[in-house]
Amino acid sequence: MLLLLQNLGAQSLMWTSHRYFLDQRENLFVSNSSPSQLLGNYPSLFERRSMVFRNLTADTFFRPTRERFSIQWNAQVAGLYQQPYREPLMGSDRWPVHYSDVVHDSEGLLSHQPIEGAHSWTGLEAQWMPSSWLGLSGKISSGKNWRKDDLWWQVDELYTDIRINKLILSVGRKPLFWGQNGTGSFLQSLNAKNLDLIELTNLPLILPSFFRHLGPVKADFFFSRLDAERLPSNDFFSGWRLGFKPTKKFEMNISGVYQWGGDSIASESWYHALVEYFGGRVQTGSTNLDTSNFFNRAGLLDWRLTFSDWKYPTSFYSENHLEDCCGNPFFLLKKAVSYSYGAHVLSSHEPDAWRFRLEYLKTGNAIYYHQTWPSAASNAGRLMGHDMGRDAQEIYVEVAKNLSPLRIDCRLYGFWRERLRTGRLSTVSEVPDVDAHGLIPYFTESEKTSAIGFNMKWAWSKFLVFDAGGLIDYVFNKEGRGGVNRLEGGFQMGFSALF
C-alpha cells in the first residue's frame, strides 16, 4: 500500500511543519525562558517570522518563513496499515467521527477518505509578508485515492493576518492550538481540519495599574461556522482564551469554547444565551437534560512552570479540561473532568542536548459529546481536541536528539493507550453512565494499544530537507472486541523543497 501523505504529527508517521515548529519553540524556551513569551498558543505570522532556532536542522527548515516570500513543496511516500473506526455515539452514519492514531495531528488530512489503502499526494505551502502589518499564508493538498479511483484535493489553510499595533486580526482557514501537551491539546489541537474563522488576538502586552502584576498578557477570541457535513449541520463554534505570565518561570491560561445553533436547532432567547455564555445554566438540577442547553461548552485551564536555570533545564506543564453540562457539580467533577501532566527535560543548554518528554493523560467519559450536537467538537470527521477521545488514558515517552554535524534531528517515542477504559459512556449529561455493552453490541472489554515510533529530519541543504518516520502499534481488543488483536502502523519517507 503506497500512500503519499502530508506531514503527520506527534504519535503519527511524521512531524507536521506546525507541530515541529511548536516542538522546536518549546525546546528553545526551556533552554532559555523568555519573560514575555507564552507557549500555550500557536503564534501569528509576525511572531513566527521573528523566531530564530539554535537547532540547525530546525532553523534550516523554517529559514524561508523569515523571508518576505517563501514557498515549500512537500512530497511523501508511505506504506500505511490501519483501519480507523468510528468514535462511539459521535456523529452520524453519514458523517461519522473517526479515530486513528496514525493520522493524528494532520490538520484533517484524508478526512472522509479511507485511510487504509493506496493514495498519491503532493502539496504546496506559501507565505507572503509584504509589510510589517500584513501577512498571508496558504497550503493546498491534492492527490488520488486509488481505492475510490477518484481525485481529491483540499485547502489545508488559507488566511491573512493584519496587525494594528499590538492587535492582530486573522481571517480565513487557520491552525488553532490552545494548550501545553506535546501529544495534542484537549481543547483545540491540530488534529482536525482547520477552522474557517475570524480571530482577534494580541501580541503579549503589559496592562497598566494593578494589572501589571499579571505580567505579559495575551488574549484570543475567534468565531467560526462549521460546514454542512455534520449533525446538526452549519452550527456555530466560538471561543476565547486569556493567558498571563506573572513571573519568568510561570505561565497560566484559561479558555472556553461554545457550540450552538445549526440547522433544525430551535432558537432560544438572548437572556438564555447571555446566562450560559457567562457560566450559568437557565435550567439546572438532577432532572435536567442536555437538550435544555443553549450552548455545548467546554473549558480548559493549563499552566507551565519552567526552570531554565537548572543544570538540566526542565519544564512542567498540565492541562485540565471540563466538559460542561447541566449544572450538576457532582456530575461535573466525577465524569466530565479530563487532565494531563507532563515534563520536558533537556540534558544541557546546548543546541544538541538530549530532549526527554513524559506525559500522562486521562479523559472523562463525557468529553467531546453532547446529545443536541452529536458531531460535537469535531470538524470533517476528526476530533478538534486530543485524538484518544472519550474515557481513555495514555502514557507517552519521547527521547529526541539533534545531530548538528549531520544536520539531522531525530526522535524515538512510545506510548501505551487504553480506550473505553471503564466500559461506560455518558449519553446524556445528567443520566448515569450507560453500560457500553448496551450501546456498542460488540463491546466486551477496554481496547489497549502499545506503540513505538520514530521521526527524523535531515537538512541536506538550505533548499532541501528529507524526512522519514515509522510507527508500529499492537492493539489488544480492537474497538473493544475481546480477543481481536491487530498489528498496525506504517512507514513514511519524503522531502520538502524550500524556496
PyMOL commands that set and color helices and strands:
alter all, ss='L'
color gray80, all
select helices_A, chain A and resi 17-31+45-49+56-66+209-214+270-277+290-292+329-335+404-406+436-439+478-480
alter helices_A, ss='H'
color red, helices_A
select strands_A, chain A and resi 69-81+85-91+96-99+119-131+134-145+150-164+167-174+195-202+205-206+216-225+236-244+250-260+296-307+314-323+337-346+355-362+378-379+382-383+393-403+408-419+424-425+434-435+447-461+464-476+486-498
alter strands_A, ss='S'
color yellow, strands_A
deselect
rebuild
show_as cartoon
